[in-house]
């Protein structure tokens, strides 16, 4: 799954494997091996891919179909605080 996702994201950005390897400071052979699932990206590479494409690592490895990288969402913190406060109010009603 990760190979398909990496290739899909690269193509969406209209990048060649060479261009992506230059951007991420990795070898083109590494990109090719990941896309064909000959090798798996290590954690530092997954982080680079996640940050560059602005997707979650979960999305890259196929454990979710949600692309959005919530870490980079500026509205998430306030949303989560609202959710927690609402939950606390609900719990404290009893």
PDB file of N, CA, C and O in Angstrom:
ATOM      1  N   UNK A   1       0.828  -1.195   0.000  1.00  0.00           N
ATOM      2  CA  UNK A   1       0.000   0.000   0.000  1.00  0.00           C
ATOM      3  C   UNK A   1       0.874   1.262   0.000  1.00  0.00           C
ATOM      4  O   UNK A   1       0.582   2.220  -0.715  1.00  0.00           O
ATOM      5  N   UNK A   2       1.952   1.260   0.807  1.00  0.00           N
ATOM      6  CA  UNK A   2       2.774   2.471   0.897  1.00  0.00           C
ATOM      7  C   UNK A   2       3.383   2.846  -0.456  1.00  0.00           C
ATOM      8  O   UNK A   2       3.526   4.028  -0.767  1.00  0.00           O
ATOM      9  N   UNK A   3       3.738   1.846  -1.255  1.00  0.00           N
ATOM     10  CA  UNK A   3       4.319   2.128  -2.562  1.00  0.00           C
ATOM     11  C   UNK A   3       3.342   2.854  -3.463  1.00  0.00           C
ATOM     12  O   UNK A   3       3.699   3.829  -4.125  1.00  0.00           O
ATOM     13  N   UNK A   4       2.113   2.379  -3.484  1.00  0.00           N
ATOM     14  CA  UNK A   4       1.076   3.023  -4.282  1.00  0.00           C
ATOM     15  C   UNK A   4       0.844   4.449  -3.805  1.00  0.00           C
ATOM     16  O   UNK A   4       0.714   5.367  -4.614  1.00  0.00           O
ATOM     17  N   UNK A   5       0.791   4.633  -2.480  1.00  0.00           N
ATOM     18  CA  UNK A   5       0.515   5.967  -1.940  1.00  0.00           C
ATOM     19  C   UNK A   5       1.643   6.947  -2.258  1.00  0.00           C
ATOM     20  O   UNK A   5       1.382   8.090  -2.634  1.00  0.00           O
ATOM     21  N   UNK A   6       2.879   6.513  -2.111  1.00  0.00           N
ATOM     22  CA  UNK A   6       4.012   7.395  -2.411  1.00  0.00           C
ATOM     23  C   UNK A   6       3.990   7.794  -3.884  1.00  0.00           C
ATOM     24  O   UNK A   6       4.156   8.966  -4.223  1.00  0.00           O
ATOM     25  N   UNK A   7       3.786   6.813  -4.748  1.00  0.00           N
ATOM     26  CA  UNK A   7       3.746   7.106  -6.185  1.00  0.00           C
ATOM     27  C   UNK A   7       2.580   8.030  -6.524  1.00  0.00           C
ATOM     28  O   UNK A   7       2.733   8.979  -7.292  1.00  0.00           O
ATOM     29  N   UNK A   8       1.425   7.747  -5.949  1.00  0.00           N
ATOM     30  CA  UNK A   8       0.243   8.577  -6.196  1.00  0.00           C
ATOM     31  C   UNK A   8       0.483  10.032  -5.785  1.00  0.00           C
ATOM     32  O   UNK A   8       0.156  10.956  -6.530  1.00  0.00           O
ATOM     33  N   UNK A   9       1.054  10.225  -4.599  1.00  0.00           N
ATOM     34  CA  UNK A   9       1.321  11.576  -4.114  1.00  0.00           C
ATOM     35  C   UNK A   9       2.363  12.278  -4.985  1.00  0.00           C
ATOM     36  O   UNK A   9       2.238  13.468  -5.276  1.00  0.00           O
ATOM     37  N   UNK A  10       3.388  11.535  -5.396  1.00  0.00           N
ATOM     38  CA  UNK A  10       4.420  12.112  -6.261  1.00  0.00           C
ATOM     39  C   UNK A  10       3.811  12.559  -7.588  1.00  0.00           C
ATOM     40  O   UNK A  10       4.106  13.651  -8.074  1.00  0.00           O
ATOM     41  N   UNK A  11       2.977  11.729  -8.162  1.00  0.00           N
ATOM     42  CA  UNK A  11       2.352  12.050  -9.452  1.00  0.00           C
ATOM     43  C   UNK A  11       1.393  13.227  -9.309  1.00  0.00           C
ATOM     44  O   UNK A  11       1.318  14.074 -10.198  1.00  0.00           O
ATOM     45  N   UNK A  12       0.652  13.287  -8.188  1.00  0.00           N
ATOM     46  CA  UNK A  12      -0.242  14.434  -7.955  1.00  0.00           C
ATOM     47  C   UNK A  12       0.522  15.747  -7.972  1.00  0.00           C
ATOM     48  O   UNK A  12       0.004  16.768  -8.424  1.00  0.00           O
ATOM     49  N   UNK A  13       1.761  15.720  -7.476  1.00  0.00           N
ATOM     50  CA  UNK A  13       2.589  16.931  -7.467  1.00  0.00           C
ATOM     51  C   UNK A  13       3.360  17.101  -8.786  1.00  0.00           C
ATOM     52  O   UNK A  13       4.136  18.043  -8.948  1.00  0.00           O
ATOM     53  N   UNK A  14       3.133  16.184  -9.707  1.00  0.00           N
ATOM     54  CA  UNK A  14       3.797  16.206 -11.019  1.00  0.00           C
ATOM     55  C   UNK A  14       5.311  16.196 -10.900  1.00  0.00           C
ATOM     56  O   UNK A  14       6.014  16.968 -11.551  1.00  0.00           O
ATOM     57  N   UNK A  15       5.789  15.302 -10.052  1.00  0.00           N
ATOM     58  CA  UNK A  15       7.223  15.160  -9.824  1.00  0.00           C
ATOM     59  C   UNK A  15       7.724  13.847 -10.392  1.00  0.00           C
ATOM     60  O   UNK A  15       7.014  12.842 -10.388  1.00  0.00           O
ATOM     61  N   UNK A  16       8.950  13.867 -10.877  1.00  0.00           N
ATOM     62  CA  UNK A  16       9.615  12.622 -11.237  1.00  0.00           C
ATOM     63  C   UNK A  16      10.249  12.050  -9.965  1.00  0.00           C
ATOM     64  O   UNK A  16      10.336  12.728  -8.941  1.00  0.00           O
ATOM     65  N   UNK A  17      10.685  10.804 -10.050  1.00  0.00           N
ATOM     66  CA  UNK A  17      11.392  10.219  -8.912  1.00  0.00           C
ATOM     67  C   UNK A  17      12.672  11.007  -8.624  1.00  0.00           C
ATOM     68  O   UNK A  17      13.036  11.202  -7.464  1.00  0.00           O
ATOM     69  N   UNK A  18      13.352  11.457  -9.678  1.00  0.00           N
ATOM     70  CA  UNK A  18      14.571  12.261  -9.495  1.00  0.00           C
ATOM     71  C   UNK A  18      14.270  13.561  -8.746  1.00  0.00           C
ATOM     72  O   UNK A  18      15.003  13.943  -7.833  1.00  0.00           O
ATOM     73  N   UNK A  19      13.199  14.228  -9.133  1.00  0.00           N
ATOM     74  CA  UNK A  19      12.845  15.498  -8.481  1.00  0.00           C
ATOM     75  C   UNK A  19      12.488  15.279  -7.006  1.00  0.00           C
ATOM     76  O   UNK A  19      12.917  16.039  -6.138  1.00  0.00           O
ATOM     77  N   UNK A  20      11.700  14.236  -6.734  1.00  0.00           N
ATOM     78  CA  UNK A  20      11.344  13.957  -5.340  1.00  0.00           C
ATOM     79  C   UNK A  20      12.574  13.584  -4.527  1.00  0.00           C
ATOM     80  O   UNK A  20      12.704  13.994  -3.373  1.00  0.00           O
ATOM     81  N   UNK A  21      13.464  12.822  -5.108  1.00  0.00           N
ATOM     82  CA  UNK A  21      14.676  12.442  -4.380  1.00  0.00           C
ATOM     83  C   UNK A  21      15.536  13.667  -4.058  1.00  0.00           C
ATOM     84  O   UNK A  21      16.134  13.740  -2.984  1.00  0.00           O
ATOM     85  N   UNK A  22      15.599  14.618  -4.977  1.00  0.00           N
ATOM     86  CA  UNK A  22      16.341  15.855  -4.718  1.00  0.00           C
ATOM     87  C   UNK A  22      15.682  16.669  -3.603  1.00  0.00           C
ATOM     88  O   UNK A  22      16.367  17.193  -2.724  1.00  0.00           O
ATOM     89  N   UNK A  23      14.357  16.773  -3.642  1.00  0.00           N
ATOM     90  CA  UNK A  23      13.625  17.543  -2.634  1.00  0.00           C
ATOM     91  C   UNK A  23      13.835  16.960  -1.241  1.00  0.00           C
ATOM     92  O   UNK A  23      14.028  17.693  -0.271  1.00  0.00           O
ATOM     93  N   UNK A  24      13.795  15.620  -1.154  1.00  0.00           N
ATOM     94  CA  UNK A  24      13.890  14.959   0.147  1.00  0.00           C
ATOM     95  C   UNK A  24      15.321  14.589   0.531  1.00  0.00           C
ATOM     96  O   UNK A  24      15.567  14.051   1.609  1.00  0.00           O
ATOM     97  N   UNK A  25      16.258  14.887  -0.369  1.00  0.00           N
ATOM     98  CA  UNK A  25      17.664  14.567  -0.145  1.00  0.00           C
ATOM     99  C   UNK A  25      17.860  13.063   0.070  1.00  0.00           C
ATOM    100  O   UNK A  25      18.537  12.625   1.000  1.00  0.00           O
ATOM    101  N   UNK A  26      17.245  12.300  -0.824  1.00  0.00           N
ATOM    102  CA  UNK A  26      17.332  10.844  -0.809  1.00  0.00           C
ATOM    103  C   UNK A  26      17.718  10.388  -2.210  1.00  0.00           C
ATOM    104  O   UNK A  26      17.709  11.187  -3.147  1.00  0.00           O
ATOM    105  N   UNK A  27      18.054   9.120  -2.361  1.00  0.00           N
ATOM    106  CA  UNK A  27      18.413   8.631  -3.691  1.00  0.00           C
ATOM    107  C   UNK A  27      17.161   8.303  -4.508  1.00  0.00           C
ATOM    108  O   UNK A  27      16.116   7.953  -3.959  1.00  0.00           O
ATOM    109  N   UNK A  28      17.290   8.424  -5.822  1.00  0.00           N
ATOM    110  CA  UNK A  28      16.190   8.055  -6.699  1.00  0.00           C
ATOM    111  C   UNK A  28      15.909   6.562  -6.584  1.00  0.00           C
ATOM    112  O   UNK A  28      14.764   6.126  -6.706  1.00  0.00           O
ATOM    113  N   UNK A  29      16.964   5.782  -6.347  1.00  0.00           N
ATOM    114  CA  UNK A  29      16.800   4.340  -6.185  1.00  0.00           C
ATOM    115  C   UNK A  29      15.928   4.014  -4.971  1.00  0.00           C
ATOM    116  O   UNK A  29      15.146   3.064  -5.001  1.00  0.00           O
ATOM    117  N   UNK A  30      16.066   4.807  -3.905  1.00  0.00           N
ATOM    118  CA  UNK A  30      15.232   4.586  -2.712  1.00  0.00           C
ATOM    119  C   UNK A  30      13.768   4.838  -3.039  1.00  0.00           C
ATOM    120  O   UNK A  30      12.898   4.055  -2.657  1.00  0.00           O
ATOM    121  N   UNK A  31      13.496   5.929  -3.746  1.00  0.00           N
ATOM    122  CA  UNK A  31      12.117   6.258  -4.122  1.00  0.00           C
ATOM    123  C   UNK A  31      11.541   5.128  -4.982  1.00  0.00           C
ATOM    124  O   UNK A  31      10.417   4.679  -4.755  1.00  0.00           O
ATOM    125  N   UNK A  32      12.307   4.681  -5.957  1.00  0.00           N
ATOM    126  CA  UNK A  32      11.864   3.613  -6.845  1.00  0.00           C
ATOM    127  C   UNK A  32      11.590   2.321  -6.067  1.00  0.00           C
ATOM    128  O   UNK A  32      10.580   1.654  -6.293  1.00  0.00           O
ATOM    129  N   UNK A  33      12.490   1.979  -5.157  1.00  0.00           N
ATOM    130  CA  UNK A  33      12.325   0.749  -4.363  1.00  0.00           C
ATOM    131  C   UNK A  33      11.095   0.824  -3.467  1.00  0.00           C
ATOM    132  O   UNK A  33      10.431  -0.188  -3.241  1.00  0.00           O
ATOM    133  N   UNK A  34      10.785   2.011  -2.956  1.00  0.00           N
ATOM    134  CA  UNK A  34       9.572   2.160  -2.131  1.00  0.00           C
ATOM    135  C   UNK A  34       8.327   2.023  -2.988  1.00  0.00           C
ATOM    136  O   UNK A  34       7.380   1.329  -2.616  1.00  0.00           O
ATOM    137  N   UNK A  35       8.329   2.688  -4.144  1.00  0.00           N
ATOM    138  CA  UNK A  35       7.147   2.667  -5.003  1.00  0.00           C
ATOM    139  C   UNK A  35       6.844   1.268  -5.520  1.00  0.00           C
ATOM    140  O   UNK A  35       5.681   0.934  -5.743  1.00  0.00           O
ATOM    141  N   UNK A  36       7.861   0.454  -5.712  1.00  0.00           N
ATOM    142  CA  UNK A  36       7.665  -0.922  -6.159  1.00  0.00           C
ATOM    143  C   UNK A  36       7.597  -1.898  -4.986  1.00  0.00           C
ATOM    144  O   UNK A  36       7.451  -3.105  -5.180  1.00  0.00           O
ATOM    145  N   UNK A  37       7.701  -1.372  -3.781  1.00  0.00           N
ATOM    146  CA  UNK A  37       7.639  -2.121  -2.518  1.00  0.00           C
ATOM    147  C   UNK A  37       8.717  -3.202  -2.421  1.00  0.00           C
ATOM    148  O   UNK A  37       8.512  -4.256  -1.818  1.00  0.00           O
ATOM    149  N   UNK A  38       9.871  -2.913  -3.030  1.00  0.00           N
ATOM    150  CA  UNK A  38      11.037  -3.776  -2.855  1.00  0.00           C
ATOM    151  C   UNK A  38      11.622  -3.530  -1.472  1.00  0.00           C
ATOM    152  O   UNK A  38      12.059  -4.459  -0.793  1.00  0.00           O
ATOM    153  N   UNK A  39      11.625  -2.260  -1.066  1.00  0.00           N
ATOM    154  CA  UNK A  39      12.079  -1.847   0.263  1.00  0.00           C
ATOM    155  C   UNK A  39      11.021  -0.977   0.911  1.00  0.00           C
ATOM    156  O   UNK A  39      10.181  -0.386   0.233  1.00  0.00           O
ATOM    157  N   UNK A  40      11.074  -0.906   2.236  1.00  0.00           N
ATOM    158  CA  UNK A  40      10.162  -0.034   2.985  1.00  0.00           C
ATOM    159  C   UNK A  40      10.916   1.211   3.446  1.00  0.00           C
ATOM    160  O   UNK A  40      12.085   1.119   3.821  1.00  0.00           O
ATOM    161  N   UNK A  41      10.266   2.365   3.422  1.00  0.00           N
ATOM    162  CA  UNK A  41      10.924   3.566   3.958  1.00  0.00           C
ATOM    163  C   UNK A  41      11.094   3.422   5.475  1.00  0.00           C
ATOM    164  O   UNK A  41      10.226   2.888   6.166  1.00  0.00           O
ATOM    165  N   UNK A  42      12.234   3.912   5.972  1.00  0.00           N
ATOM    166  CA  UNK A  42      12.430   3.898   7.424  1.00  0.00           C
ATOM    167  C   UNK A  42      11.669   5.078   8.047  1.00  0.00           C
ATOM    168  O   UNK A  42      11.080   5.894   7.338  1.00  0.00           O
ATOM    169  N   UNK A  43      11.691   5.150   9.355  1.00  0.00           N
ATOM    170  CA  UNK A  43      10.907   6.181  10.049  1.00  0.00           C
ATOM    171  C   UNK A  43      11.335   7.594   9.653  1.00  0.00           C
ATOM    172  O   UNK A  43      10.458   8.413   9.375  1.00  0.00           O
ATOM    173  N   UNK A  44      12.616   7.929   9.610  1.00  0.00           N
ATOM    174  CA  UNK A  44      12.981   9.285   9.174  1.00  0.00           C
ATOM    175  C   UNK A  44      12.483   9.603   7.757  1.00  0.00           C
ATOM    176  O   UNK A  44      12.088  10.735   7.478  1.00  0.00           O
ATOM    177  N   UNK A  45      12.502   8.619   6.875  1.00  0.00           N
ATOM    178  CA  UNK A  45      12.008   8.843   5.513  1.00  0.00           C
ATOM    179  C   UNK A  45      10.496   9.029   5.514  1.00  0.00           C
ATOM    180  O   UNK A  45       9.979   9.875   4.784  1.00  0.00           O
ATOM    181  N   UNK A  46       9.778   8.249   6.323  1.00  0.00           N
ATOM    182  CA  UNK A  46       8.326   8.420   6.427  1.00  0.00           C
ATOM    183  C   UNK A  46       7.976   9.816   6.931  1.00  0.00           C
ATOM    184  O   UNK A  46       7.015  10.433   6.470  1.00  0.00           O
ATOM    185  N   UNK A  47       8.762  10.301   7.873  1.00  0.00           N
ATOM    186  CA  UNK A  47       8.523  11.650   8.402  1.00  0.00           C
ATOM    187  C   UNK A  47       8.746  12.687   7.297  1.00  0.00           C
ATOM    188  O   UNK A  47       7.939  13.603   7.137  1.00  0.00           O
ATOM    189  N   UNK A  48       9.827  12.548   6.543  1.00  0.00           N
ATOM    190  CA  UNK A  48      10.090  13.477   5.433  1.00  0.00           C
ATOM    191  C   UNK A  48       8.952  13.450   4.415  1.00  0.00           C
ATOM    192  O   UNK A  48       8.477  14.499   3.978  1.00  0.00           O
ATOM    193  N   UNK A  49       8.521  12.252   4.044  1.00  0.00           N
ATOM    194  CA  UNK A  49       7.435  12.117   3.071  1.00  0.00           C
ATOM    195  C   UNK A  49       6.147  12.737   3.608  1.00  0.00           C
ATOM    196  O   UNK A  49       5.448  13.459   2.898  1.00  0.00           O
ATOM    197  N   UNK A  50       5.849  12.444   4.865  1.00  0.00           N
ATOM    198  CA  UNK A  50       4.636  12.960   5.500  1.00  0.00           C
ATOM    199  C   UNK A  50       4.635  14.482   5.527  1.00  0.00           C
ATOM    200  O   UNK A  50       3.628  15.112   5.206  1.00  0.00           O
ATOM    201  N   UNK A  51       5.750  15.064   5.905  1.00  0.00           N
ATOM    202  CA  UNK A  51       5.835  16.518   5.986  1.00  0.00           C
ATOM    203  C   UNK A  51       5.788  17.157   4.595  1.00  0.00           C
ATOM    204  O   UNK A  51       5.121  18.174   4.401  1.00  0.00           O
ATOM    205  N   UNK A  52       6.486  16.569   3.640  1.00  0.00           N
ATOM    206  CA  UNK A  52       6.498  17.166   2.302  1.00  0.00           C
ATOM    207  C   UNK A  52       5.113  17.114   1.657  1.00  0.00           C
ATOM    208  O   UNK A  52       4.647  18.106   1.097  1.00  0.00           O
ATOM    209  N   UNK A  53       4.460  15.956   1.737  1.00  0.00           N
ATOM    210  CA  UNK A  53       3.161  15.797   1.091  1.00  0.00           C
ATOM    211  C   UNK A  53       1.995  16.252   1.975  1.00  0.00           C
ATOM    212  O   UNK A  53       0.844  16.253   1.537  1.00  0.00           O
ATOM    213  N   UNK A  54       2.296  16.634   3.212  1.00  0.00           N
ATOM    214  CA  UNK A  54       1.286  17.080   4.165  1.00  0.00           C
ATOM    215  C   UNK A  54       0.188  16.020   4.361  1.00  0.00           C
ATOM    216  O   UNK A  54      -1.007  16.312   4.311  1.00  0.00           O
ATOM    217  N   UNK A  55       0.636  14.798   4.581  1.00  0.00           N
ATOM    218  CA  UNK A  55      -0.267  13.693   4.888  1.00  0.00           C
ATOM    219  C   UNK A  55       0.234  13.014   6.152  1.00  0.00           C
ATOM    220  O   UNK A  55       1.383  13.197   6.555  1.00  0.00           O
ATOM    221  N   UNK A  56      -0.628  12.235   6.764  1.00  0.00           N
ATOM    222  CA  UNK A  56      -0.212  11.506   7.961  1.00  0.00           C
ATOM    223  C   UNK A  56       0.610  10.280   7.554  1.00  0.00           C
ATOM    224  O   UNK A  56       0.493   9.773   6.439  1.00  0.00           O
ATOM    225  N   UNK A  57       1.433   9.826   8.476  1.00  0.00           N
ATOM    226  CA  UNK A  57       2.173   8.584   8.250  1.00  0.00           C
ATOM    227  C   UNK A  57       1.190   7.428   8.138  1.00  0.00           C
ATOM    228  O   UNK A  57       1.409   6.499   7.362  1.00  0.00           O
ATOM    229  N   UNK A  58       0.106   7.482   8.911  1.00  0.00           N
ATOM    230  CA  UNK A  58      -0.936   6.452   8.797  1.00  0.00           C
ATOM    231  C   UNK A  58      -1.456   6.357   7.371  1.00  0.00           C
ATOM    232  O   UNK A  58      -1.688   5.257   6.868  1.00  0.00           O
ATOM    233  N   UNK A  59      -1.640   7.490   6.719  1.00  0.00           N
ATOM    234  CA  UNK A  59      -2.095   7.477   5.332  1.00  0.00           C
ATOM    235  C   UNK A  59      -1.040   6.838   4.436  1.00  0.00           C
ATOM    236  O   UNK A  59      -1.366   6.013   3.582  1.00  0.00           O
ATOM    237  N   UNK A  60       0.208   7.211   4.626  1.00  0.00           N
ATOM    238  CA  UNK A  60       1.277   6.662   3.785  1.00  0.00           C
ATOM    239  C   UNK A  60       1.356   5.143   3.877  1.00  0.00           C
ATOM    240  O   UNK A  60       1.551   4.474   2.862  1.00  0.00           O
ATOM    241  N   UNK A  61       1.208   4.595   5.069  1.00  0.00           N
ATOM    242  CA  UNK A  61       1.361   3.147   5.238  1.00  0.00           C
ATOM    243  C   UNK A  61       0.053   2.381   5.057  1.00  0.00           C
ATOM    244  O   UNK A  61       0.034   1.152   5.135  1.00  0.00           O
ATOM    245  N   UNK A  62      -1.036   3.103   4.816  1.00  0.00           N
ATOM    246  CA  UNK A  62      -2.287   2.448   4.474  1.00  0.00           C
ATOM    247  C   UNK A  62      -3.198   2.078   5.624  1.00  0.00           C
ATOM    248  O   UNK A  62      -4.134   1.300   5.436  1.00  0.00           O
ATOM    249  N   UNK A  63      -2.949   2.617   6.823  1.00  0.00           N
ATOM    250  CA  UNK A  63      -3.840   2.286   7.943  1.00  0.00           C
ATOM    251  C   UNK A  63      -5.047   3.210   8.017  1.00  0.00           C
ATOM    252  O   UNK A  63      -5.951   2.986   8.821  1.00  0.00           O
ATOM    253  N   UNK A  64      -5.068   4.245   7.187  1.00  0.00           N
ATOM    254  CA  UNK A  64      -6.230   5.123   7.079  1.00  0.00           C
ATOM    255  C   UNK A  64      -6.301   5.664   5.657  1.00  0.00           C
ATOM    256  O   UNK A  64      -5.299   5.720   4.945  1.00  0.00           O
ATOM    257  N   UNK A  65      -7.485   6.055   5.268  1.00  0.00           N
ATOM    258  CA  UNK A  65      -7.660   6.696   3.972  1.00  0.00           C
ATOM    259  C   UNK A  65      -7.779   8.207   4.108  1.00  0.00           C
ATOM    260  O   UNK A  65      -8.032   8.905   3.127  1.00  0.00           O
ATOM    261  N   UNK A  66      -7.596   8.708   5.320  1.00  0.00           N
ATOM    262  CA  UNK A  66      -7.665  10.150   5.581  1.00  0.00           C
ATOM    263  C   UNK A  66      -6.284  10.737   5.319  1.00  0.00           C
ATOM    264  O   UNK A  66      -5.319  10.401   6.004  1.00  0.00           O
ATOM    265  N   UNK A  67      -6.197  11.603   4.337  1.00  0.00           N
ATOM    266  CA  UNK A  67      -4.901  12.171   3.954  1.00  0.00           C
ATOM    267  C   UNK A  67      -4.408  13.239   4.914  1.00  0.00           C
ATOM    268  O   UNK A  67      -3.206  13.336   5.162  1.00  0.00           O
ATOM    269  N   UNK A  68      -5.306  14.034   5.453  1.00  0.00           N
ATOM    270  CA  UNK A  68      -4.922  15.234   6.181  1.00  0.00           C
ATOM    271  C   UNK A  68      -3.950  14.942   7.321  1.00  0.00           C
ATOM    272  O   UNK A  68      -4.160  14.027   8.117  1.00  0.00           O
ATOM    273  N   UNK A  69      -2.902  15.724   7.383  1.00  0.00           N
ATOM    274  CA  UNK A  69      -1.940  15.640   8.472  1.00  0.00           C
ATOM    275  C   UNK A  69      -2.404  16.600   9.556  1.00  0.00           C
ATOM    276  O   UNK A  69      -2.154  17.803   9.475  1.00  0.00           O
ATOM    277  N   UNK A  70      -3.074  16.074  10.560  1.00  0.00           N
ATOM    278  CA  UNK A  70      -3.680  16.925  11.579  1.00  0.00           C
ATOM    279  C   UNK A  70      -2.656  17.739  12.366  1.00  0.00           C
ATOM    280  O   UNK A  70      -2.989  18.783  12.927  1.00  0.00           O
ATOM    281  N   UNK A  71      -1.427  17.268  12.408  1.00  0.00           N
ATOM    282  CA  UNK A  71      -0.376  18.005  13.112  1.00  0.00           C
ATOM    283  C   UNK A  71      -0.192  19.399  12.504  1.00  0.00           C
ATOM    284  O   UNK A  71       0.179  20.339  13.207  1.00  0.00           O
ATOM    285  N   UNK A  72      -0.447  19.530  11.215  1.00  0.00           N
ATOM    286  CA  UNK A  72      -0.223  20.797  10.536  1.00  0.00           C
ATOM    287  C   UNK A  72      -1.499  21.602  10.334  1.00  0.00           C
ATOM    288  O   UNK A  72      -1.501  22.591   9.601  1.00  0.00           O
ATOM    289  N   UNK A  73      -2.579  21.186  10.977  1.00  0.00           N
ATOM    290  CA  UNK A  73      -3.852  21.891  10.847  1.00  0.00           C
ATOM    291  C   UNK A  73      -3.944  22.949  11.940  1.00  0.00           C
ATOM    292  O   UNK A  73      -4.021  22.598  13.117  1.00  0.00           O
ATOM    293  N   UNK A  74      -3.938  24.234  11.589  1.00  0.00           N
ATOM    294  CA  UNK A  74      -3.930  25.288  12.612  1.00  0.00           C
ATOM    295  C   UNK A  74      -5.215  25.362  13.421  1.00  0.00           C
ATOM    296  O   UNK A  74      -5.218  25.940  14.507  1.00  0.00           O
ATOM    297  N   UNK A  75      -6.297  24.797  12.926  1.00  0.00           N
ATOM    298  CA  UNK A  75      -7.564  24.852  13.649  1.00  0.00           C
ATOM    299  C   UNK A  75      -7.780  23.657  14.572  1.00  0.00           C
ATOM    300  O   UNK A  75      -8.730  23.639  15.355  1.00  0.00           O
ATOM    301  N   UNK A  76      -6.921  22.683  14.483  1.00  0.00           N
ATOM    302  CA  UNK A  76      -7.148  21.450  15.227  1.00  0.00           C
ATOM    303  C   UNK A  76      -7.076  21.658  16.733  1.00  0.00           C
ATOM    304  O   UNK A  76      -7.909  21.123  17.465  1.00  0.00           O
ATOM    305  N   UNK A  77      -6.109  22.416  17.207  1.00  0.00           N
ATOM    306  CA  UNK A  77      -5.955  22.589  18.650  1.00  0.00           C
ATOM    307  C   UNK A  77      -7.219  23.171  19.271  1.00  0.00           C
ATOM    308  O   UNK A  77      -7.700  22.654  20.278  1.00  0.00           O
ATOM    309  N   UNK A  78      -7.762  24.233  18.691  1.00  0.00           N
ATOM    310  CA  UNK A  78      -8.968  24.831  19.267  1.00  0.00           C
ATOM    311  C   UNK A  78     -10.152  23.876  19.159  1.00  0.00           C
ATOM    312  O   UNK A  78     -10.995  23.839  20.055  1.00  0.00           O
ATOM    313  N   UNK A  79     -10.226  23.109  18.083  1.00  0.00           N
ATOM    314  CA  UNK A  79     -11.299  22.127  17.927  1.00  0.00           C
ATOM    315  C   UNK A  79     -11.208  21.054  19.011  1.00  0.00           C
ATOM    316  O   UNK A  79     -12.214  20.685  19.617  1.00  0.00           O
ATOM    317  N   UNK A  80     -10.006  20.563  19.244  1.00  0.00           N
ATOM    318  CA  UNK A  80      -9.829  19.531  20.266  1.00  0.00           C
ATOM    319  C   UNK A  80     -10.145  20.064  21.661  1.00  0.00           C
ATOM    320  O   UNK A  80     -10.732  19.351  22.475  1.00  0.00           O
ATOM    321  N   UNK A  81      -9.765  21.293  21.941  1.00  0.00           N
ATOM    322  CA  UNK A  81     -10.079  21.896  23.241  1.00  0.00           C
ATOM    323  C   UNK A  81     -11.595  21.995  23.418  1.00  0.00           C
ATOM    324  O   UNK A  81     -12.117  21.698  24.493  1.00  0.00           O
ATOM    325  N   UNK A  82     -12.294  22.409  22.369  1.00  0.00           N
ATOM    326  CA  UNK A  82     -13.765  22.461  22.426  1.00  0.00           C
ATOM    327  C   UNK A  82     -14.354  21.081  22.679  1.00  0.00           C
ATOM    328  O   UNK A  82     -15.286  20.936  23.470  1.00  0.00           O
ATOM    329  N   UNK A  83     -13.816  20.071  22.013  1.00  0.00           N
ATOM    330  CA  UNK A  83     -14.313  18.699  22.205  1.00  0.00           C
ATOM    331  C   UNK A  83     -14.086  18.240  23.635  1.00  0.00           C
ATOM    332  O   UNK A  83     -14.976  17.647  24.244  1.00  0.00           O
ATOM    333  N   UNK A  84     -12.922  18.503  24.169  1.00  0.00           N
ATOM    334  CA  UNK A  84     -12.599  18.097  25.542  1.00  0.00           C
ATOM    335  C   UNK A  84     -13.503  18.817  26.534  1.00  0.00           C
ATOM    336  O   UNK A  84     -14.020  18.197  27.463  1.00  0.00           O
ATOM    337  N   UNK A  85     -13.698  20.118  26.345  1.00  0.00           N
ATOM    338  CA  UNK A  85     -14.561  20.873  27.256  1.00  0.00           C
ATOM    339  C   UNK A  85     -16.006  20.383  27.200  1.00  0.00           C
ATOM    340  O   UNK A  85     -16.665  20.277  28.234  1.00  0.00           O
ATOM    341  N   UNK A  86     -16.492  20.090  26.019  1.00  0.00           N
ATOM    342  CA  UNK A  86     -17.848  19.560  25.870  1.00  0.00           C
ATOM    343  C   UNK A  86     -17.964  18.204  26.558  1.00  0.00           C
ATOM    344  O   UNK A  86     -18.960  17.924  27.225  1.00  0.00           O
ATOM    345  N   UNK A  87     -16.961  17.380  26.397  1.00  0.00           N
ATOM    346  CA  UNK A  87     -16.947  16.070  27.035  1.00  0.00           C
ATOM    347  C   UNK A  87     -16.952  16.223  28.563  1.00  0.00           C
ATOM    348  O   UNK A  87     -17.690  15.525  29.259  1.00  0.00           O
ATOM    349  N   UNK A  88     -16.126  17.137  29.074  1.00  0.00           N
ATOM    350  CA  UNK A  88     -16.072  17.361  30.531  1.00  0.00           C
ATOM    351  C   UNK A  88     -17.430  17.830  31.058  1.00  0.00           C
ATOM    352  O   UNK A  88     -17.864  17.392  32.123  1.00  0.00           O
ATOM    353  N   UNK A  89     -18.095  18.708  30.329  1.00  0.00           N
ATOM    354  CA  UNK A  89     -19.418  19.183  30.750  1.00  0.00           C
ATOM    355  C   UNK A  89     -20.401  18.024  30.792  1.00  0.00           C
ATOM    356  O   UNK A  89     -21.215  17.924  31.710  1.00  0.00           O
ATOM    357  N   UNK A  90     -20.322  17.155  29.803  1.00  0.00           N
ATOM    358  CA  UNK A  90     -21.229  16.008  29.746  1.00  0.00           C
ATOM    359  C   UNK A  90     -20.978  15.062  30.915  1.00  0.00           C
ATOM    360  O   UNK A  90     -21.924  14.568  31.529  1.00  0.00           O
ATOM    361  N   UNK A  91     -19.724  14.809  31.220  1.00  0.00           N
ATOM    362  CA  UNK A  91     -19.361  13.904  32.316  1.00  0.00           C
ATOM    363  C   UNK A  91     -19.769  14.487  33.665  1.00  0.00           C
ATOM    364  O   UNK A  91     -20.215  13.751  34.545  1.00  0.00           O
ATOM    365  N   UNK A  92     -19.620  15.803  33.839  1.00  0.00           N
ATOM    366  CA  UNK A  92     -19.897  16.443  35.121  1.00  0.00           C
ATOM    367  C   UNK A  92     -21.390  16.640  35.386  1.00  0.00           C
ATOM    368  O   UNK A  92     -21.755  17.099  36.468  1.00  0.00           O
ATOM    369  N   UNK A  93     -22.255  16.308  34.440  1.00  0.00           N
ATOM    370  CA  UNK A  93     -23.705  16.458  34.651  1.00  0.00           C
ATOM    371  C   UNK A  93     -24.225  15.466  35.666  1.00  0.00           C
ATOM    372  O   UNK A  93     -25.224  15.738  36.332  1.00  0.00           O
ATOM    373  N   UNK A  94     -23.581  14.331  35.804  1.00  0.00           N
ATOM    374  CA  UNK A  94     -24.072  13.293  36.709  1.00  0.00           C
ATOM    375  C   UNK A  94     -23.805  13.620  38.107  1.00  0.00           C
ATOM    376  O   UNK A  94     -24.155  12.848  38.999  1.00  0.00           O
TER     377      UNK A  94
END
